[in-house]
Amino acid sequence: MFEILGKQNDRQLSFIMDDTIKKYALKLMPDCDYVIDKKFSLLSKELRLILKQMLNFNPNERLSARELINNSYFESIRNQS
């Protein structure tokens, strides 16, 4: 997961209250930013943004299923029924 997400900032780690756990999580993270754009370069910019929002490390900032379903990217799928 961290290979894709890269190093997380303080805001993204703010939901972890235990310092020991936070330090452990930091040890697991590579010293680089998101690599989604590089690994998934064939996907549209909009879809890569959705992936980043879906994979957000902080669950308080991660998109919910409802938010994803209502995203304009999926409008054509919603309109099929």
Buried (B, 14 or more C-beta within 10 A) or exposed (E): EBEBBBBBEEEBBEEBEEEEEBEEBEEEBEEEEBBBBEEBEEBEEEEBBBBBBBBBBBEEEEBEEEEBEEBEEEEEEEEEE
